[in-house]
């Protein structure tokens, strides 16, 4: 079984793990009501998507 010849330094370890950082999720405001939503999704508050009513809501 292979064994590491030298200890992996902190800088080498952290460079390898640089892609593991958490990314912030994209949040935009609804064009119709101004609520915060994820892009390319129907607004939960008003039911609009791209300026058109996609889902009827009980408002």
Secondary structure in CASP SS format (residue, H / E / C, confidence):
PFRMAT SS
TARGET T0000
AUTHOR 0000-0000-0000
METHOD secondary structure of the structure
MODEL  1
X C 1.00
X C 1.00
X C 1.00
X C 1.00
X C 1.00
X C 1.00
X C 1.00
X C 1.00
X C 1.00
X H 1.00
X H 1.00
X H 1.00
X H 1.00
X H 1.00
X H 1.00
X H 1.00
X C 1.00
X H 1.00
X H 1.00
X H 1.00
X C 1.00
X C 1.00
X C 1.00
X C 1.00
X C 1.00
X C 1.00
X C 1.00
X E 1.00
X E 1.00
X C 1.00
X C 1.00
X C 1.00
X C 1.00
X C 1.00
X C 1.00
X E 1.00
X E 1.00
X C 1.00
X C 1.00
X C 1.00
X C 1.00
X C 1.00
X C 1.00
X C 1.00
X C 1.00
X C 1.00
X C 1.00
X E 1.00
X E 1.00
X C 1.00
X C 1.00
X E 1.00
X E 1.00
X C 1.00
X C 1.00
X C 1.00
X C 1.00
X C 1.00
X C 1.00
END
